Amino acid sequence: MPKALATISEEIDGFHRYAELYEAQGKNRDAAEYYRKAVAFAEKAGGFGKESVQSFRQKAEKLALAEKG
C-alpha cells in the first residue's frame, strides 16, 4: 500500500474508532462529532465508497437525535 494511501486509511480509521469508543461509552455527542469528521474527511479525500460515507452520516444523525432525546 502506498504511504499516502496508508496515511489516509489510518486517519479515517482513527475518526471511526474514536466514534465507536465514544458511542460505547454513551457519549453520543462526541461520537456523532467523530462520525461527522469521518464523513467530512472521506468526502474531501475521495476514494471512499458511498455506502461507507452514508453509514457514517446515518450514525452521526442517529446519535445526535439520541443526544437530544
MMTF fields as JSON, N, C-alpha, C and O atoms, coordinates in Angstrom:
{
  "mmtfVersion": "1.0.0",
  "mmtfProducer": "UNKNOWN",
  "numBonds": 275,
  "numAtoms": 276,
  "numGroups": 69,
  "numChains": 1,
  "numModels": 1,
  "chainsPerModel": [1],
  "groupsPerChain": [69],
  "chainIdList": ["A"],
  "bondAtomList": [4, 2, 8, 6, 12, 10, 16, 14, 20, 18, 24, 22, 28, 26, 32, 30, 36, 34, 40, 38, 44, 42, 48, 46, 52, 50, 56, 54, 60, 58, 64, 62, 68, 66, 72, 70, 76, 74, 80, 78, 84, 82, 88, 86, 92, 90, 96, 94, 100, 98, 104, 102, 108, 106, 112, 110, 116, 114, 120, 118, 124, 122, 128, 126, 132, 130, 136, 134, 140, 138, 144, 142, 148, 146, 152, 150, 156, 154, 160, 158, 164, 162, 168, 166, 172, 170, 176, 174, 180, 178, 184, 182, 188, 186, 192, 190, 196, 194, 200, 198, 204, 202, 208, 206, 212, 210, 216, 214, 220, 218, 224, 222, 228, 226, 232, 230, 236, 234, 240, 238, 244, 242, 248, 246, 252, 250, 256, 254, 260, 258, 264, 262, 268, 266, 272, 270],
  "bondOrderList": [1, 1, 1, 1, 1, 1, 1, 1, 1, 1, 1, 1, 1, 1, 1, 1, 1, 1, 1, 1, 1, 1, 1, 1, 1, 1, 1, 1, 1, 1, 1, 1, 1, 1, 1, 1, 1, 1, 1, 1, 1, 1, 1, 1, 1, 1, 1, 1, 1, 1, 1, 1, 1, 1, 1, 1, 1, 1, 1, 1, 1, 1, 1, 1, 1, 1, 1, 1],
  "groupList": [{"groupName": "MET", "atomNameList": ["N", "CA", "C", "O"], "elementList": ["N", "C", "C", "O"], "formalChargeList": [0, 0, 0, 0], "bondAtomList": [1, 0, 2, 1, 3, 2], "bondOrderList": [1, 1, 2], "singleLetterCode": "M", "chemCompType": "L-PEPTIDE LINKING"}, {"groupName": "PRO", "atomNameList": ["N", "CA", "C", "O"], "elementList": ["N", "C", "C", "O"], "formalChargeList": [0, 0, 0, 0], "bondAtomList": [1, 0, 2, 1, 3, 2], "bondOrderList": [1, 1, 2], "singleLetterCode": "P", "chemCompType": "L-PEPTIDE LINKING"}, {"groupName": "LYS", "atomNameList": ["N", "CA", "C", "O"], "elementList": ["N", "C", "C", "O"], "formalChargeList": [0, 0, 0, 0], "bondAtomList": [1, 0, 2, 1, 3, 2], "bondOrderList": [1, 1, 2], "singleLetterCode": "K", "chemCompType": "L-PEPTIDE LINKING"}, {"groupName": "ALA", "atomNameList": ["N", "CA", "C", "O"], "elementList": ["N", "C", "C", "O"], "formalChargeList": [0, 0, 0, 0], "bondAtomList": [1, 0, 2, 1, 3, 2], "bondOrderList": [1, 1, 2], "singleLetterCode": "A", "chemCompType": "L-PEPTIDE LINKING"}, {"groupName": "LEU", "atomNameList": ["N", "CA", "C", "O"], "elementList": ["N", "C", "C", "O"], "formalChargeList": [0, 0, 0, 0], "bondAtomList": [1, 0, 2, 1, 3, 2], "bondOrderList": [1, 1, 2], "singleLetterCode": "L", "chemCompType": "L-PEPTIDE LINKING"}, {"groupName": "THR", "atomNameList": ["N", "CA", "C", "O"], "elementList": ["N", "C", "C", "O"], "formalChargeList": [0, 0, 0, 0], "bondAtomList": [1, 0, 2, 1, 3, 2], "bondOrderList": [1, 1, 2], "singleLetterCode": "T", "chemCompType": "L-PEPTIDE LINKING"}, {"groupName": "ILE", "atomNameList": ["N", "CA", "C", "O"], "elementList": ["N", "C", "C", "O"], "formalChargeList": [0, 0, 0, 0], "bondAtomList": [1, 0, 2, 1, 3, 2], "bondOrderList": [1, 1, 2], "singleLetterCode": "I", "chemCompType": "L-PEPTIDE LINKING"}, {"groupName": "SER", "atomNameList": ["N", "CA", "C", "O"], "elementList": ["N", "C", "C", "O"], "formalChargeList": [0, 0, 0, 0], "bondAtomList": [1, 0, 2, 1, 3, 2], "bondOrderList": [1, 1, 2], "singleLetterCode": "S", "chemCompType": "L-PEPTIDE LINKING"}, {"groupName": "GLU", "atomNameList": ["N", "CA", "C", "O"], "elementList": ["N", "C", "C", "O"], "formalChargeList": [0, 0, 0, 0], "bondAtomList": [1, 0, 2, 1, 3, 2], "bondOrderList": [1, 1, 2], "singleLetterCode": "E", "chemCompType": "L-PEPTIDE LINKING"}, {"groupName": "ASP", "atomNameList": ["N", "CA", "C", "O"], "elementList": ["N", "C", "C", "O"], "formalChargeList": [0, 0, 0, 0], "bondAtomList": [1, 0, 2, 1, 3, 2], "bondOrderList": [1, 1, 2], "singleLetterCode": "D", "chemCompType": "L-PEPTIDE LINKING"}, {"groupName": "GLY", "atomNameList": ["N", "CA", "C", "O"], "elementList": ["N", "C", "C", "O"], "formalChargeList": [0, 0, 0, 0], "bondAtomList": [1, 0, 2, 1, 3, 2], "bondOrderList": [1, 1, 2], "singleLetterCode": "G", "chemCompType": "PEPTIDE LINKING"}, {"groupName": "PHE", "atomNameList": ["N", "CA", "C", "O"], "elementList": ["N", "C", "C", "O"], "formalChargeList": [0, 0, 0, 0], "bondAtomList": [1, 0, 2, 1, 3, 2], "bondOrderList": [1, 1, 2], "singleLetterCode": "F", "chemCompType": "L-PEPTIDE LINKING"}, {"groupName": "HIS", "atomNameList": ["N", "CA", "C", "O"], "elementList": ["N", "C", "C", "O"], "formalChargeList": [0, 0, 0, 0], "bondAtomList": [1, 0, 2, 1, 3, 2], "bondOrderList": [1, 1, 2], "singleLetterCode": "H", "chemCompType": "L-PEPTIDE LINKING"}, {"groupName": "ARG", "atomNameList": ["N", "CA", "C", "O"], "elementList": ["N", "C", "C", "O"], "formalChargeList": [0, 0, 0, 0], "bondAtomList": [1, 0, 2, 1, 3, 2], "bondOrderList": [1, 1, 2], "singleLetterCode": "R", "chemCompType": "L-PEPTIDE LINKING"}, {"groupName": "TYR", "atomNameList": ["N", "CA", "C", "O"], "elementList": ["N", "C", "C", "O"], "formalChargeList": [0, 0, 0, 0], "bondAtomList": [1, 0, 2, 1, 3, 2], "bondOrderList": [1, 1, 2], "singleLetterCode": "Y", "chemCompType": "L-PEPTIDE LINKING"}, {"groupName": "GLN", "atomNameList": ["N", "CA", "C", "O"], "elementList": ["N", "C", "C", "O"], "formalChargeList": [0, 0, 0, 0], "bondAtomList": [1, 0, 2, 1, 3, 2], "bondOrderList": [1, 1, 2], "singleLetterCode": "Q", "chemCompType": "L-PEPTIDE LINKING"}, {"groupName": "ASN", "atomNameList": ["N", "CA", "C", "O"], "elementList": ["N", "C", "C", "O"], "formalChargeList": [0, 0, 0, 0], "bondAtomList": [1, 0, 2, 1, 3, 2], "bondOrderList": [1, 1, 2], "singleLetterCode": "N", "chemCompType": "L-PEPTIDE LINKING"}, {"groupName": "VAL", "atomNameList": ["N", "CA", "C", "O"], "elementList": ["N", "C", "C", "O"], "formalChargeList": [0, 0, 0, 0], "bondAtomList": [1, 0, 2, 1, 3, 2], "bondOrderList": [1, 1, 2], "singleLetterCode": "V", "chemCompType": "L-PEPTIDE LINKING"}],
  "groupTypeList": [0, 1, 2, 3, 4, 3, 5, 6, 7, 8, 8, 6, 9, 10, 11, 12, 13, 14, 3, 8, 4, 14, 8, 3, 15, 10, 2, 16, 13, 9, 3, 3, 8, 14, 14, 13, 2, 3, 17, 3, 11, 3, 8, 2, 3, 10, 10, 11, 10, 2, 8, 7, 17, 15, 7, 11, 13, 15, 2, 3, 8, 2, 4, 3, 4, 3, 8, 2, 10],
  "groupIdList": [1, 2, 3, 4, 5, 6, 7, 8, 9, 10, 11, 12, 13, 14, 15, 16, 17, 18, 19, 20, 21, 22, 23, 24, 25, 26, 27, 28, 29, 30, 31, 32, 33, 34, 35, 36, 37, 38, 39, 40, 41, 42, 43, 44, 45, 46, 47, 48, 49, 50, 51, 52, 53, 54, 55, 56, 57, 58, 59, 60, 61, 62, 63, 64, 65, 66, 67, 68, 69],
  "secStructList": [7, 7, 2, 2, 2, 2, 2, 2, 2, 2, 2, 2, 2, 2, 2, 2, 2, 2, 2, 2, 2, 2, 2, 2, 6, 6, 7, 2, 2, 2, 2, 2, 2, 2, 2, 2, 2, 2, 2, 2, 2, 2, 2, 2, 2, 7, 7, 1, 7, 2, 2, 2, 2, 2, 2, 2, 2, 2, 2, 2, 2, 2, 2, 2, 2, 2, 2, 2, 7],
  "xCoordList": [0.855, 0.0, 0.901, 1.807, 0.657, 1.452, 1.309, 0.266, 2.381, 2.406, 1.254, 0.613, 0.992, -0.091, -1.433, -2.249, -1.654, -2.908, -3.006, -4.081, -1.909, -1.896, -2.227, -2.977, -1.676, -1.938, -3.415, -4.023, -3.984, -5.4, -6.258, -7.197, -5.926, -6.676, -6.592, -7.593, -5.416, -5.237, -6.011, -6.558, -6.06, -6.752, -8.254, -8.851, -8.859, -10.305, -10.59, -11.61, -9.7, -9.868, -9.837, -10.583, -8.983, -8.909, -10.211, -10.704, -10.771, -12.063, -13.135, -13.922, -13.147, -14.153, -13.992, -14.983, -12.777, -12.545, -12.913, -13.489, -12.576, -12.985, -14.51, -15.076, -15.169, -16.632, -17.201, -18.12, -16.656, -17.139, -16.859, -17.691, -15.699, -15.345, -16.324, -16.869, -16.539, -17.465, -18.886, -19.61, -19.275, -20.61, -20.748, -21.769, -19.734, -19.758, -19.819, -20.383, -19.241, -19.244, -20.522, -20.705, -21.403, -22.646, -22.477, -23.37, -21.352, -21.082, -21.52, -20.7, -22.832, -23.411, -22.972, -22.732, -22.865, -22.463, -21.052, -20.806, -20.137, -18.762, -18.698, -17.971, -19.465, -19.49, -19.993, -19.405, -21.075, -21.629, -20.613, -20.479, -19.897, -18.875, -17.811, -17.402, -17.36, -16.314, -16.84, -16.093, -18.097, -18.674, -18.755, -18.498, -19.111, -19.154, -17.759, -17.598, -16.75, -15.371, -14.974, -14.286, -15.403, -15.114, -15.782, -15.177, -17.023, -17.741, -17.006, -16.743, -16.678, -16.0, -14.665, -14.32, -13.923, -12.627, -12.796, -12.078, -13.738, -13.959, -14.377, -13.926, -15.232, -15.678, -14.544, -14.436, -13.71, -12.596, -11.502, -10.982, -11.154, -10.062, -10.471, -9.647, -11.743, -12.205, -11.726, -10.91, -12.237, -11.813, -12.505, -12.151, -13.481, -14.217, -15.584, -16.178, -16.066, -17.355, -18.499, -18.481, -19.496, -20.669, -21.364, -21.906, -21.345, -22.005, -21.338, -22.018, -20.01, -19.28, -19.589, -19.868, -19.536, -19.799, -21.23, -21.473, -22.171, -23.571, -23.771, -24.553, -23.073, -23.177, -22.7, -23.354, -21.567, -21.053, -22.043, -22.295, -22.601, -23.552, -24.803, -25.28, -25.324, -26.521, -26.266, -27.118, -25.101, -24.773, -24.674, -25.138, -24.068, -23.951, -25.332, -25.586, -26.22, -27.57, -28.335, -29.011, -28.228, -28.917, -28.437, -29.244, -27.131, -26.581, -26.929, -27.176, -26.948, -27.326, -28.777, -29.098, -29.646, -31.049, -31.172, -31.968, -30.398, -30.425, -29.959, -30.467, -29.001, -28.475, -29.556, -29.659, -30.358, -31.433, -32.592, -33.332, -32.723, -33.746, -34.542, -35.408],
  "yCoordList": [-1.173, 0.0, 1.236, 1.341, 2.174, 3.405, 4.156, 4.106, 4.852, 5.542, 6.54, 6.6, 7.321, 8.314, 7.631, 8.112, 6.514, 5.789, 5.213, 5.22, 4.72, 4.189, 5.283, 5.051, 6.474, 7.597, 7.978, 8.211, 8.04, 8.375, 7.325, 7.654, 6.057, 4.967, 5.03, 4.822, 5.313, 5.408, 6.584, 6.486, 7.692, 8.87, 8.626, 8.929, 8.087, 7.845, 6.742, 6.781, 5.758, 4.717, 5.323, 4.897, 6.306, 6.973, 7.667, 7.534, 8.408, 9.069, 8.028, 8.197, 6.959, 5.913, 5.239, 4.996, 4.938, 4.261, 5.149, 4.677, 6.434, 7.35, 7.411, 7.418, 7.454, 7.488, 6.254, 6.358, 5.094, 3.858, 3.83, 3.374, 4.313, 4.356, 5.236, 4.83, 6.448, 7.354, 6.789, 6.936, 6.149, 5.552, 4.463, 4.39, 3.626, 2.555, 3.116, 2.49, 4.292, 4.932, 5.726, 6.295, 5.761, 6.508, 8.005, 8.781, 8.416, 9.834, 10.148, 10.304, 10.234, 10.365, 11.617, 11.573, 12.723, 13.974, 13.846, 14.236, 13.299, 13.122, 12.106, 12.3, 11.023, 10.004, 10.603, 10.374, 11.364, 11.989, 12.929, 12.974, 13.68, 14.593, 13.836, 14.285, 12.699, 11.948, 11.227, 11.046, 10.813, 10.271, 11.372, 11.117, 12.588, 13.703, 14.023, 14.355, 13.924, 14.138, 13.081, 13.387, 11.844, 10.776, 11.07, 10.872, 11.54, 11.898, 13.011, 12.903, 14.075, 15.218, 14.797, 15.203, 13.988, 13.535, 12.681, 12.872, 11.742, 10.851, 11.638, 11.345, 12.629, 13.438, 14.281, 14.451, 14.804, 15.64, 14.801, 15.176, 13.675, 12.845, 12.072, 11.819, 11.698, 10.9, 9.463, 9.125, 8.63, 7.248, 6.323, 5.148, 6.829, 6.002, 5.672, 6.486, 4.491, 4.063, 4.901, 5.334, 5.123, 5.896, 5.247, 5.935, 3.914, 3.2, 3.503, 3.683, 3.557, 3.855, 5.263, 5.482, 6.206, 7.601, 7.746, 8.424, 7.111, 7.187, 6.54, 7.033, 5.449, 4.78, 5.693, 5.794, 6.357, 7.296, 8.436, 8.845, 8.944, 10.059, 9.64, 10.383, 8.464, 7.982, 7.777, 8.099, 7.244, 7.05, 8.387, 8.523, 9.376, 10.704, 11.294, 11.842, 11.181, 11.722, 11.0, 11.637, 9.672, 8.877, 9.249, 9.406, 9.388, 9.72, 11.145, 11.411, 12.056, 13.435, 13.485, 14.213, 12.711, 12.654, 12.019, 12.472, 10.984, 10.325, 11.283, 11.254, 12.121, 13.09, 14.103, 14.517, 14.493, 15.462, 14.81, 15.458, 13.484, 12.647, 12.842, 12.019],
  "zCoordList": [0.0, 0.0, 0.0, 0.827, -0.925, -0.935, 0.387, 1.039, 0.765, 2.056, 2.203, 3.252, 1.153, 1.223, 1.466, 2.252, 0.792, 0.967, 2.369, 2.969, 2.889, 4.255, 5.255, 6.203, 5.053, 5.951, 5.918, 6.962, 4.728, 4.585, 5.277, 6.003, 5.045, 5.661, 7.181, 7.867, 7.705, 9.154, 9.732, 10.83, 9.003, 9.527, 9.648, 10.682, 8.612, 8.707, 9.716, 10.404, 9.811, 10.83, 12.226, 13.108, 12.426, 13.724, 14.077, 15.197, 13.126, 13.364, 13.692, 14.623, 12.914, 13.101, 14.46, 15.149, 14.845, 16.128, 17.315, 18.295, 17.221, 18.293, 18.376, 19.469, 17.22, 17.207, 17.896, 18.709, 17.57, 18.191, 19.692, 20.477, 20.081, 21.502, 22.273, 23.3, 21.762, 22.433, 22.446, 23.43, 21.357, 21.303, 22.371, 23.056, 22.512, 23.517, 24.935, 25.833, 25.13, 26.446, 26.698, 27.774, 25.7, 25.844, 25.638, 25.978, 25.09, 24.826, 23.397, 22.493, 23.224, 21.889, 21.155, 19.948, 21.855, 21.209, 20.623, 19.482, 21.415, 20.942, 19.802, 18.828, 19.934, 18.881, 17.57, 16.513, 17.641, 16.439, 15.805, 14.583, 16.638, 16.125, 15.338, 14.268, 15.85, 15.157, 13.923, 12.96, 13.923, 12.694, 11.634, 10.457, 12.041, 11.085, 10.56, 9.386, 11.424, 10.973, 9.949, 8.976, 10.163, 9.203, 7.864, 6.811, 7.899, 6.671, 5.938, 4.741, 6.653, 6.032, 5.432, 4.322, 6.163, 5.669, 4.419, 3.437, 4.446, 3.306, 2.071, 0.964, 2.254, 1.115, 0.558, -0.656, 1.42, 0.967, 0.305, -0.746, 0.914, 0.407, -0.841, -1.721, -0.914, -2.041, -1.939, -1.081, -2.815, -2.87, -1.889, -1.793, -1.164, -0.21, -0.801, -1.508, -0.511, -1.036, -0.495, 0.657, -1.343, -0.917, 0.272, 1.138, 0.307, 1.397, 2.736, 3.746, 2.741, 3.983, 4.464, 5.643, 3.547, 3.899, 4.409, 5.407, 3.722, 4.14, 5.509, 6.321, 5.764, 7.059, 8.185, 9.223, 7.982, 8.985, 9.203, 10.336, 8.106, 8.195, 8.976, 9.834, 8.682, 9.373, 10.86, 11.688, 11.199, 12.613, 13.332, 14.464, 12.676, 13.283, 13.545, 14.618, 12.566, 12.717, 13.823, 14.631, 13.859, 14.877, 16.277, 17.193, 16.437, 17.751, 18.164, 19.34, 17.203, 17.51, 17.993, 18.932, 17.351, 17.785, 19.163, 19.986, 19.418, 20.731, 21.822, 22.943, 21.491, 22.461, 22.837, 23.991, 21.846, 22.108, 22.853, 23.594, 22.627, 23.098, 24.231, 24.526]
}
